[in-house]
Amino acid sequence: MESVETMWNSKFSCEGYMYGKVPNTFLKEEIDTLEPPKKILFLGEGEGRNAVYAAVKGHEAVALDVSSVGLKKVEALAKEFDVTIETVHTDLSEWQPMEEQYDVVMSSYMHLMEPLRTEAFHKAMKALKEGGIFVGEFFSQEQLSRTSGGPKNLDLLYSVESLQLIFKAYHIVMLEALEIVLNEGTHHVGEASVIRVIVKK
Ligand SMILES: C[S@@+](CC[C@H](N)C(=O)[O-])C[C@H]1O[C@@H](n2cnc3c(N)ncnc32)[C@H](O)[C@@H]1O
């Protein structure tokens, strides 16, 4: 079977940026509330749109992804915007985070199967400093029937209940399912069912 890395390398080998060069709206709103410089880790950052925006705003951005092709595009986008991004090339199943390293961890549309999903988000919380926040936007299970983006596999889509369980040891500041209209590059376009989450350590 094709590995996750091979699959994403092949997707990111396309011309241009699949989800555009503009940050995700929700992550951007949250980045805009942060007083720089914060150390921010972007999990499953793909081609770098969120990390580059954060770096432009004066934050120290770290982009983690399993795709080497995606990370090359992160570096190219960082160069285009004249900023520096640290990249971490790893599969989240192998990632060994250092404890209490980041002020913020952010992630958009990184869809993982269980048990890796729980493991990865727990590691993300471990990597956060005390008082740090995790911010995420993901497709919900209601997205399965839509054509505006996301995996066509229910096991890869998220629910409020599953995220509640994963983050139960922490302070869940916000956890809501909502319908939005996406306009992100060529692959996230149209009405979408998403979940937004903010968790404080
Ligand atoms: C839909 S893309 C989203 C990219 C980016 N967050 C964005 O919104 O533009 C999902 C990303 O998760 C990454 N990913 C998926 N499984 C992963 C894993 N096991 N470890 C690390 N990254 C993973 C993929 O390589 C891909 O870059």
The ligand as an ORCA input file, in Angstrom:
! r2SCAN-3c Opt
* xyz 0 1
  C      -4.966     18.578      3.701
  S      -3.264     18.836      3.968
  C      -3.328     20.348      4.890
  C      -2.069     21.155      4.769
  C      -2.074     22.470      5.551
  N      -2.296     22.264      6.959
  C      -3.086     23.432      4.994
  O      -4.174     23.561      5.555
  O      -2.779     24.060      3.968
  C      -2.841     17.609      5.190
  C      -1.383     17.606      5.600
  O      -1.152     16.690      6.671
  C       0.065     16.025      6.443
  N       0.058     14.725      7.125
  C      -0.846     13.727      6.948
  N      -0.521     12.663      7.708
  C       0.612     13.006      8.393
  C       1.438     12.325      9.320
  N       1.162     11.067      9.702
  N       2.523     12.967      9.823
  C       2.804     14.247      9.433
  N       2.066     14.929      8.541
  C       0.968     14.331      8.028
  C       0.124     15.869      4.932
  O       1.430     15.621      4.447
  C      -0.453     17.194      4.475
  O       0.561     18.162      4.331
*
